[in-house]
Amino acid sequence: MGGAAALEKLVPVLLAFGGGVLLARRKVVPAEASKVFSDYAFLFAVPCYLFGNIYASDLAALFNWRAIGGYAVAAAVAVAAVAAAAVARGRREPREVALRVMAGVQVNTAYFAVPVFITVFGTAAPIFPILLFQVCVLSLVVIALMELGRAGPDVGGPGRRLSRAVGASLATPLVLACNAGLLLNLLSVRVPAVVLDGAAFVGNSASPVALFALGLHLGGAGLHLRGTTREEMALIAFKCLAFPLLTWAVCGLLFGVRGDWLAYLVLIAAMPTPQNLFIFAQRYDVGVGLSASVVIKTSLVSLLLLPLWLQTVAS
């Protein structure tokens, strides 16, 4: 895929995203409305899309264990590297370390990866295994560290806090929809065509709405590049450059992943830091300013680098 072809693939992405930015900057649509659009995409449209596509997928092709194993190893190395760097900078508090791990390793699947994959590849199904790995493994690591650093008489013991947080993460609409599609697929349960058609109708709106919501959010928040700290720049560079390159090296060179799956994994790793980072920062009262800055700036940098990654993985 040449540079011109990559840019052509990204025209719908830029149109939906840029429309949100423009309307927010001109105050035609209030930036605060991004939460409504985001909630619609996250709680309804994306789950509908994933359910229908996973139900209709060939699970043997969807679960490429060599590819998933390679990504898991790359993510583990990245977690160790970010945690070690945070400790070396004097970050001893578990919540601070966890926040930086999430900023450098977790990816924005629902609001960024899904619409990009739909636009570029025509399907977001390859994201599903990585989504489950992120929710069921990476998020649990972050939650465990966050809960270890949380204190107060009204939050219960560590075991209770951790089990409550884990249960909440596994009960998100994204995970429930993925698991429902997977279970019904495995059991060969016949889902009425009208249900699948309805899910497809709603799911088709996930990509433009999610990108429009992200554009509204960034258009309202704005960018303050001069105030970017060295730590923020290091996290942005790791997330947008080092982690995708690490994924390419581990999956391609060590695990022998080739073809489409290597492209999928590198592009997933190149996705920006998820908006959940900001939610976690607020919930656990740590690094709120840092999290907001990293989410916004990695989103912009990832969007700018997408043509480069598309051309790289296709060559």
C-alpha positions as CSV (number, residue, x, y, z in Angstrom):
1,M,0.0,0.0,0.0
2,G,1.6,3.2,-1.2
3,G,1.4,6.6,0.6
4,A,-1.4,7.8,-1.7
5,A,-3.4,4.6,-1.2
6,A,-2.9,4.9,2.6
7,L,-4.2,8.4,2.6
8,E,-7.2,7.5,0.5
9,K,-8.1,4.8,3.1
10,L,-7.9,7.4,5.8
11,V,-10.2,10.0,4.1
12,P,-13.3,8.8,5.9
13,V,-11.4,8.8,9.2
14,L,-10.2,12.3,8.7
15,L,-13.6,13.5,7.6
16,A,-15.5,12.2,10.7
17,F,-12.7,13.2,13.1
18,G,-12.1,16.6,11.4
19,G,-15.8,17.4,11.4
20,G,-15.9,16.9,15.1
21,V,-12.9,19.1,15.7
22,L,-14.2,21.9,13.4
23,L,-17.8,21.9,14.9
24,A,-16.4,22.0,18.4
25,R,-13.9,24.8,17.6
26,R,-16.7,26.9,16.0
27,K,-19.0,26.0,18.9
28,V,-21.7,24.7,16.5
29,V,-21.8,21.6,18.6
30,P,-20.7,21.9,22.2
31,A,-17.6,19.9,23.0
32,E,-19.4,18.6,26.1
33,A,-21.7,16.6,23.7
34,S,-18.7,14.4,23.0
35,K,-19.6,12.3,26.1
36,V,-23.1,11.6,24.7
37,F,-21.7,10.5,21.3
38,S,-19.0,8.5,23.1
39,D,-21.4,6.8,25.4
40,Y,-23.6,5.8,22.4
41,A,-20.6,4.3,20.6
42,F,-19.1,2.6,23.7
43,L,-22.3,1.3,25.3
44,F,-24.3,0.5,22.3
45,A,-23.0,0.8,18.7
46,V,-19.6,-0.9,19.1
47,P,-21.0,-3.8,21.2
48,C,-23.6,-4.3,18.5
49,Y,-20.9,-4.3,15.8
50,L,-18.7,-6.7,17.7
51,F,-21.5,-9.1,18.6
52,G,-22.7,-9.5,15.0
53,N,-19.2,-9.9,13.5
54,I,-17.9,-12.3,16.1
55,Y,-21.0,-14.4,15.9
56,A,-20.5,-14.7,12.1
57,S,-16.7,-15.1,12.3
58,D,-14.6,-18.2,11.7
59,L,-13.2,-18.5,15.3
60,A,-10.3,-20.7,14.2
61,A,-9.0,-17.9,11.9
62,L,-9.9,-15.2,14.5
63,F,-7.9,-16.7,17.3
64,N,-4.4,-16.9,15.9
65,W,-2.7,-18.1,19.0
66,R,0.8,-17.5,17.7
67,A,-0.1,-13.8,17.0
68,I,-1.9,-13.4,20.3
69,G,1.0,-14.9,22.2
70,G,3.4,-12.6,20.4
71,Y,1.4,-9.6,21.3
72,A,1.1,-10.7,24.9
73,V,4.9,-11.1,25.2
74,A,5.4,-7.7,23.6
75,A,2.9,-6.1,26.0
76,A,4.6,-7.8,29.0
77,V,8.0,-6.4,27.9
78,A,6.4,-3.0,27.4
79,V,4.8,-3.1,30.9
80,A,8.1,-4.0,32.5
81,A,9.9,-1.2,30.6
82,V,7.4,1.5,31.5
83,A,7.2,0.4,35.1
84,A,11.0,0.3,35.4
85,A,11.3,3.8,33.9
86,A,8.7,5.2,36.3
87,V,10.5,3.7,39.3
88,A,13.8,5.1,38.0
89,R,12.2,8.5,37.9
90,G,11.3,8.2,41.5
91,R,7.6,7.1,41.1
92,R,7.3,4.6,44.0
93,E,3.5,4.9,44.7
94,P,1.7,2.0,43.0
95,R,-1.0,4.2,41.5
96,E,1.5,6.4,39.8
97,V,3.3,3.4,38.3
98,A,0.0,1.9,37.1
99,L,-1.1,5.1,35.5
100,R,2.1,5.3,33.4
101,V,1.9,1.6,32.5
102,M,-1.7,2.1,31.2
103,A,-0.6,5.3,29.3
104,G,2.3,3.5,27.5
105,V,0.8,0.0,26.8
106,Q,-3.0,0.0,26.7
107,V,-4.7,1.0,23.4
108,N,-7.9,2.8,22.5
109,T,-9.9,0.0,20.9
110,A,-13.5,1.2,21.0
111,Y,-13.1,4.9,20.0
112,F,-10.1,4.6,17.6
113,A,-9.0,1.1,16.6
114,V,-12.5,-0.2,15.7
115,P,-13.4,2.7,13.3
116,V,-9.9,2.7,11.8
117,F,-10.0,-1.1,11.2
118,I,-13.5,-0.9,9.7
119,T,-12.3,1.8,7.3
120,V,-9.0,0.3,6.3
121,F,-9.7,-3.5,6.5
122,G,-13.5,-3.6,6.3
123,T,-13.7,-5.4,9.6
124,A,-12.7,-4.9,13.2
125,A,-12.9,-8.6,14.2
126,P,-9.1,-9.0,14.6
127,I,-9.3,-6.5,17.5
128,F,-11.5,-8.9,19.5
129,P,-8.8,-11.2,20.9
130,I,-6.6,-8.3,21.7
131,L,-9.5,-6.5,23.4
132,L,-10.1,-9.5,25.6
133,F,-6.4,-9.7,26.4
134,Q,-6.4,-6.0,27.3
135,V,-9.5,-6.2,29.5
136,C,-8.8,-9.6,31.2
137,V,-5.0,-9.2,31.7
138,L,-3.6,-5.7,31.2
139,S,-6.5,-4.0,32.9
140,L,-6.3,-6.4,35.8
141,V,-2.7,-5.5,36.3
142,V,-3.5,-1.8,36.3
143,I,-6.5,-2.2,38.6
144,A,-4.5,-4.4,41.0
145,L,-1.8,-1.7,41.3
146,M,-4.3,1.1,41.6
147,E,-6.2,-0.7,44.4
148,L,-3.0,-1.5,46.2
149,G,-2.4,2.3,46.5
150,R,-5.9,3.2,47.4
151,A,-6.7,3.9,51.0
152,G,-9.7,4.9,53.1
153,P,-12.1,3.4,55.6
154,D,-15.0,3.3,53.1
155,V,-13.4,1.4,50.3
156,G,-13.2,-2.0,52.0
157,G,-10.4,-4.5,52.2
158,P,-7.9,-5.0,49.3
159,G,-9.6,-8.3,48.3
160,R,-13.1,-6.8,48.2
161,R,-11.9,-3.7,46.3
162,L,-10.0,-5.8,43.8
163,S,-12.9,-8.2,43.2
164,R,-15.3,-5.3,42.8
165,A,-13.1,-3.6,40.2
166,V,-12.4,-6.8,38.3
167,G,-16.1,-7.6,38.2
168,A,-16.9,-4.2,36.9
169,S,-14.3,-4.4,34.1
170,L,-15.5,-7.8,32.9
171,A,-19.1,-6.5,32.9
172,T,-18.6,-3.7,30.4
173,P,-20.8,-3.8,27.3
174,L,-17.9,-4.5,25.0
175,V,-16.8,-7.6,26.9
176,L,-20.3,-8.9,27.4
177,A,-21.1,-8.4,23.6
178,C,-17.8,-10.2,22.6
179,N,-18.4,-13.1,25.0
180,A,-22.1,-13.4,23.9
181,G,-21.0,-13.6,20.2
182,L,-18.3,-16.0,21.0
183,L,-20.6,-18.3,23.1
184,L,-23.4,-18.4,20.6
185,N,-20.9,-19.0,17.8
186,L,-19.3,-22.0,19.7
187,L,-22.7,-23.5,20.6
188,S,-24.0,-23.0,17.0
189,V,-27.1,-21.2,18.3
190,R,-29.2,-19.8,15.5
191,V,-29.7,-16.0,16.1
192,P,-32.7,-14.7,14.1
193,A,-31.7,-12.8,11.0
194,V,-33.7,-9.8,12.1
195,V,-31.6,-9.5,15.3
196,L,-28.3,-9.7,13.3
197,D,-29.6,-7.2,10.8
198,G,-30.5,-4.8,13.6
199,A,-27.1,-5.2,15.2
200,A,-25.5,-4.6,11.9
201,F,-27.6,-1.4,11.3
202,V,-26.6,0.0,14.7
203,G,-23.0,-1.3,14.5
204,N,-22.4,0.5,11.1
205,S,-22.8,3.8,13.0
206,A,-20.0,2.9,15.5
207,S,-17.1,4.0,13.3
208,P,-18.2,7.6,12.3
209,V,-19.8,8.3,15.6
210,A,-16.8,7.3,17.7
211,L,-14.4,9.3,15.5
212,F,-16.8,12.3,15.5
213,A,-16.9,12.1,19.4
214,L,-13.2,12.0,19.6
215,G,-12.9,15.0,17.3
216,L,-15.4,17.0,19.4
217,H,-13.4,16.1,22.5
218,L,-10.1,17.2,21.1
219,G,-11.6,20.3,19.4
220,G,-13.0,21.4,22.8
221,A,-9.9,20.5,24.9
222,G,-7.4,22.0,22.5
223,L,-3.7,21.3,22.5
224,H,-1.0,23.0,24.5
225,L,2.2,21.8,23.0
226,R,4.4,24.2,24.9
227,G,3.4,22.8,28.2
228,T,4.3,19.3,27.3
229,T,6.7,17.9,30.0
230,R,9.6,15.5,29.3
231,E,7.7,12.7,31.0
232,E,4.7,13.3,28.7
233,M,6.9,13.3,25.6
234,A,8.5,10.1,26.7
235,L,5.2,8.4,27.2
236,I,3.8,9.7,23.9
237,A,7.0,8.5,22.0
238,F,6.8,5.1,23.7
239,K,3.1,4.6,23.0
240,C,3.1,5.9,19.4
241,L,6.6,4.7,18.2
242,A,8.4,2.3,20.6
243,F,5.5,0.0,21.4
244,P,4.5,-0.6,17.7
245,L,8.1,-1.3,16.8
246,L,8.5,-3.6,19.8
247,T,5.4,-5.4,18.7
248,W,6.7,-5.8,15.2
249,A,10.0,-7.1,16.4
250,V,8.6,-9.6,18.9
251,C,5.7,-10.8,16.8
252,G,7.5,-10.8,13.4
253,L,11.0,-11.8,14.3
254,L,10.6,-14.0,17.4
255,F,7.1,-15.5,16.8
256,G,7.2,-15.6,13.1
257,V,3.9,-13.8,12.6
258,R,3.5,-12.8,8.9
259,G,1.0,-11.3,6.6
260,D,-2.3,-9.7,7.7
261,W,-1.9,-10.6,11.3
262,L,1.4,-8.8,11.7
263,A,-0.2,-5.7,10.2
264,Y,-3.1,-6.0,12.5
265,L,-0.9,-6.3,15.6
266,V,1.4,-3.4,14.7
267,L,-1.6,-1.1,13.9
268,I,-3.3,-2.1,17.2
269,A,-0.1,-1.3,19.1
270,A,0.1,2.0,17.3
271,M,-3.4,3.1,18.5
272,P,-3.4,5.9,21.1
273,T,-3.8,5.7,24.8
274,P,-7.4,5.0,25.8
275,Q,-9.7,7.6,27.3
276,N,-10.2,5.2,30.2
277,L,-6.8,6.4,31.4
278,F,-8.5,9.8,32.4
279,I,-11.4,7.9,34.0
280,F,-8.9,5.8,36.1
281,A,-6.9,8.9,37.0
282,Q,-10.0,10.7,38.3
283,R,-11.3,7.6,40.1
284,Y,-8.0,6.9,41.9
285,D,-7.0,10.6,42.3
286,V,-3.6,10.4,40.6
287,G,-2.1,12.2,37.6
288,V,-5.3,13.7,36.3
289,G,-3.5,16.4,34.3
290,L,-0.9,14.0,32.9
291,S,-3.6,11.5,31.8
292,A,-5.7,14.1,30.0
293,S,-2.6,15.5,28.2
294,V,-1.4,12.0,27.1
295,V,-4.8,10.9,25.9
296,I,-5.2,14.0,23.7
297,K,-1.7,14.1,22.3
298,T,-1.3,10.4,21.6
299,S,-4.7,10.6,19.7
300,L,-3.3,13.3,17.5
301,V,0.1,11.8,17.0
302,S,-1.4,8.4,16.2
303,L,-3.7,9.9,13.6
304,L,-0.8,11.7,12.0
305,L,1.4,8.5,12.0
306,L,-1.4,6.2,10.6
307,P,-0.4,6.6,6.9
308,L,3.2,5.8,7.8
309,W,2.3,2.6,9.7
310,L,-0.1,1.5,7.0
311,Q,2.6,1.9,4.4
312,T,5.1,0.1,6.6
313,V,3.1,-2.9,7.5
314,A,2.0,-3.3,3.8
315,S,5.5,-3.2,2.4
